[in-house]
Amino acid sequence: MELMFKSIKEAIRLKSFLANNGLQDSFQEKRGRFIYSFQPSDTNKDEYVSALIQYIQTVKRNEWLDQVLQKKYKYESENERHDIIEIVSEMFDGERQELTALTAVIKEEILLHEAILDLLDFKGAVAFDSFLRFRLREYFKQVTSYLGIAIDEYKMEQDYQIFIQTLRDYLRDRLTRQSIVHLILERPETFYDETLREMKQEEVQGLLDPRLLSNHPVYVDSAVIAPLLSMAPNKIFLYTKHEDQPLVRTLKNIFEERLVLFSTSYFYSLSNAYTRHS
């Protein structure tokens, strides 16, 4: 069969991609069309199918997403488009299951495998652009569902980064009110001073910067983040059973090198040792 291309760049790119997969076929120009001719057989058809699936997944899918982001969603920044496409790729790779759970999972391999088998079984010439536009219409329609979720996720991640930077700026300008703080991140959250003395709720509240809760441009958690920002410690020893919880990630991002993470059990061992030597 023959695949026809309007662009020599596209034709050469596909030929190179297939050649890298051990598939060498003829390439020629006829009347302004660039034609890639190949004869898949029973012995190598699976190799063609696999290579063409990879080509669509790694090249054409990203190109299509980039065009949609520019034309439909008006993303002019290449960096922004790259970051959104990266999220889509992670969804396809199974790394963003919390996002793919929001929509039907795309059976990409099945959709592409079926379409490419039809293509290889065709005996005549096929315009590659037409194959993508019409035969893979349902595939790209489903990719759109991932793209919408990826855009929302990207916007939330951008908002989160602005939130983190705003709090870092506040922390940078805040005078230290408590040099060392130990915090057990369980329910209820419990603060301790540098001597491992428990800080009562009234004491913690008394250290709060009232402007942080009333006038700050972003919402700040009043139980943990606001007290720590108000105290602006030089060092925070954080104890938790669940290091992967979102609040821990946020605290690490805000306080960076000021924060040291330990297990909850380590605090009690430390407390007992401190008591024995007091």
C-alpha positions in Angstrom: 0.0 0.0 0.0 0.9 3.7 -0.2 0.7 6.5 2.3 0.6 10.0 0.7 1.8 13.1 2.5 1.5 16.8 1.6 4.6 17.6 3.6 8.0 16.1 2.9 8.9 16.8 6.5 6.1 14.5 7.7 6.9 11.8 5.1 10.6 11.8 6.1 9.8 11.8 9.8 7.6 8.7 9.5 10.1 7.0 7.2 12.9 7.6 9.8 10.6 6.4 12.6 9.8 3.2 10.8 13.5 2.7 9.9 14.5 3.0 13.5 12.1 0.1 14.1 13.8 -2.0 11.5 11.2 -1.3 8.7 12.9 -0.1 5.5 10.6 0.8 2.6 10.7 3.1 -0.5 9.9 6.8 -0.6 9.3 8.9 -3.6 7.6 12.1 -4.9 4.8 12.1 -7.5 3.1 15.2 -8.7 3.8 17.2 -5.5 2.8 14.3 -3.3 5.3 12.5 -1.1 4.6 8.8 -1.1 5.8 6.1 1.3 5.2 2.7 -0.2 5.4 -0.5 1.9 4.2 -4.1 1.7 3.3 -5.5 5.1 3.2 -9.3 5.1 2.0 -11.8 7.6 5.5 -12.0 9.0 6.0 -8.3 9.7 2.5 -6.9 9.9 2.6 -6.8 13.7 5.9 -4.8 13.5 4.2 -2.2 11.3 1.2 -2.1 13.6 3.3 -1.6 16.7 5.5 1.1 15.0 2.6 3.1 13.7 0.8 3.0 17.1 4.0 4.3 18.7 4.2 7.0 16.0 0.7 8.2 16.6 1.1 8.1 20.4 4.5 9.8 20.6 4.3 12.3 17.7 0.8 12.8 16.2 -1.1 12.9 19.5 1.1 15.6 20.9 1.0 17.6 17.7 -2.8 17.4 17.7 -3.0 18.5 21.3 -0.6 21.4 20.7 -2.8 22.6 17.8 -6.0 22.4 19.8 -4.4 24.2 22.7 -3.4 27.0 20.4 -6.4 27.3 18.2 -9.3 26.4 20.5 -8.0 27.3 24.0 -5.8 30.2 22.9 -2.7 29.1 24.8 0.1 31.1 23.2 2.9 30.1 25.5 4.8 27.0 24.4 5.8 26.3 27.9 2.2 26.2 29.1 1.2 24.0 26.2 4.1 21.7 27.0 3.0 21.4 30.6 -0.6 20.6 29.8 0.5 18.0 27.2 2.7 16.4 29.8 -0.3 16.0 32.1 -2.2 14.3 29.2 0.8 12.0 28.5 0.9 11.1 32.2 -2.8 10.2 32.1 -2.2 7.9 29.2 0.8 6.3 31.0 -1.3 5.6 34.0 0.5 8.0 36.3 -2.5 10.2 36.9 -5.2 7.8 38.0 -6.9 10.4 40.1 -7.5 12.3 36.9 -8.5 9.4 34.6 -11.0 8.4 37.2 -12.9 11.6 36.3 -13.7 10.3 32.9 -14.0 7.1 30.9 -10.6 5.4 30.5 -9.4 5.6 26.9 -8.6 2.2 25.4 -5.9 3.8 23.2 -4.1 0.6 22.1 -7.4 -1.0 21.0 -8.6 2.0 19.1 -5.3 2.5 17.3 -4.7 -1.2 16.7 -8.1 -1.6 14.9 -7.6 1.5 12.8 -4.1 0.7 11.7 -5.0 -2.9 10.8 -7.7 -1.5 8.5 -5.1 0.8 7.0 -2.6 -1.9 6.3 -5.2 -4.2 4.8 -6.2 -1.5 2.2 -4.7 -2.1 -1.2 -4.6 1.4 -2.6 -3.2 4.8 -1.7 -4.3 6.6 1.4 -3.7 10.3 2.4 -2.2 10.1 5.9 -3.9 13.4 6.9 -7.3 11.9 5.9 -6.6 8.7 7.8 -5.9 10.8 10.9 -8.9 13.1 10.4 -11.5 10.5 9.6 -10.5 7.1 10.7 -9.1 8.3 14.0 -11.9 10.8 14.6 -13.3 8.9 17.6 -9.9 8.4 19.0 -9.1 12.1 19.0 -12.6 12.9 20.3 -11.8 10.8 23.3 -8.3 12.4 23.7 -10.2 15.7 24.0 -11.8 14.4 27.2 -8.4 13.9 28.7 -7.3 17.3 27.5 -10.2 19.1 29.2 -9.3 17.5 32.5 -5.6 18.2 32.0 -6.3 21.9 31.4 -8.3 22.1 34.7 -5.5 20.3 36.5 -2.9 22.7 35.1 -4.9 25.7 36.2 -5.2 24.3 39.7 -1.5 23.5 39.8 -0.8 27.1 38.7 -3.1 28.5 41.4 -1.4 26.2 43.9 2.1 27.5 42.9 0.9 31.1 43.3 -0.6 30.2 46.7 2.8 28.7 47.8 4.8 31.6 46.6 2.5 34.1 48.3 3.0 32.3 51.6 6.8 32.0 51.1 6.9 35.8 50.6 4.9 36.3 53.8 7.3 34.0 55.7 10.4 35.7 54.3 9.2 39.1 55.8 7.9 37.7 59.1 10.0 38.0 62.3 10.6 34.7 64.1 8.3 34.4 67.1 9.2 30.8 68.1 12.6 29.6 67.1 11.9 25.8 67.1 8.5 24.1 66.8 7.6 20.5 67.1 4.3 19.6 65.5 2.4 16.3 65.6 0.2 16.2 62.6 -2.5 14.0 63.9 -6.0 14.8 65.2 -5.9 17.1 67.1 -2.8 18.7 65.8 -0.5 19.4 68.7 2.3 22.0 68.9 5.4 21.8 71.2 8.1 24.3 71.9 11.9 23.6 71.7 11.8 21.9 75.2 9.0 19.6 74.0 6.5 21.4 76.2 3.0 21.2 74.8 1.8 24.6 73.7 -1.8 25.0 74.7 -4.4 26.1 72.2 -4.7 29.5 73.8 -1.0 30.0 73.5 -1.0 29.0 69.8 -3.9 31.3 69.1 -2.2 34.1 70.9 0.7 33.9 68.5 -1.5 34.1 65.4 -1.1 37.1 63.1 -4.7 38.3 62.8 -3.9 39.9 59.4 -3.1 36.4 58.1 -6.6 35.2 58.4 -8.5 38.5 57.8 -6.6 40.3 55.1 -4.5 37.7 53.3 -5.3 37.3 49.6 -5.4 33.5 49.8 -7.2 31.1 52.2 -4.8 29.9 54.9 -5.5 26.8 57.0 -6.1 28.2 60.5 -5.2 25.0 62.4 -1.7 24.3 61.1 -0.4 26.6 58.3 -1.5 29.9 59.9 0.1 29.2 63.3 3.3 28.1 61.7 3.5 31.1 59.4 2.7 33.4 62.4 5.5 31.8 64.5 7.9 31.8 61.5 10.2 29.2 63.2 13.7 28.7 62.1 13.2 25.0 62.3 10.0 22.8 62.3 10.1 19.2 63.3 7.0 17.6 61.8 5.8 14.2 63.0 3.2 12.2 61.1 2.1 8.7 60.2 1.1 9.8 56.7 4.0 11.5 54.9 2.2 11.5 51.5 -0.9 13.5 52.6 -1.4 16.8 50.7 -0.9 18.9 53.8 2.6 17.6 54.4 3.4 18.3 50.7 2.1 21.9 51.2 4.1 22.4 54.4 7.3 21.2 52.7 6.7 23.5 49.8 6.2 26.5 52.0 8.8 26.0 54.6 11.4 24.1 52.5 14.7 23.6 54.4 13.1 24.8 57.7 11.1 21.7 57.9 12.3 18.2 58.9 10.0 15.2 58.7 9.8 12.3 61.2 7.4 9.5 62.1 5.0 10.1 64.9 6.6 7.2 66.9 9.9 9.0 66.8 8.4 12.0 68.7 7.3 9.8 71.6 10.7 8.2 71.8 12.3 11.6 71.8 9.9 12.9 74.4 10.5 9.9 76.7 14.3 10.4 76.3 14.0 14.1 77.0 11.9 13.4 80.1 14.4 10.9 81.5 17.2 13.4 81.2 15.3 16.4 82.6 
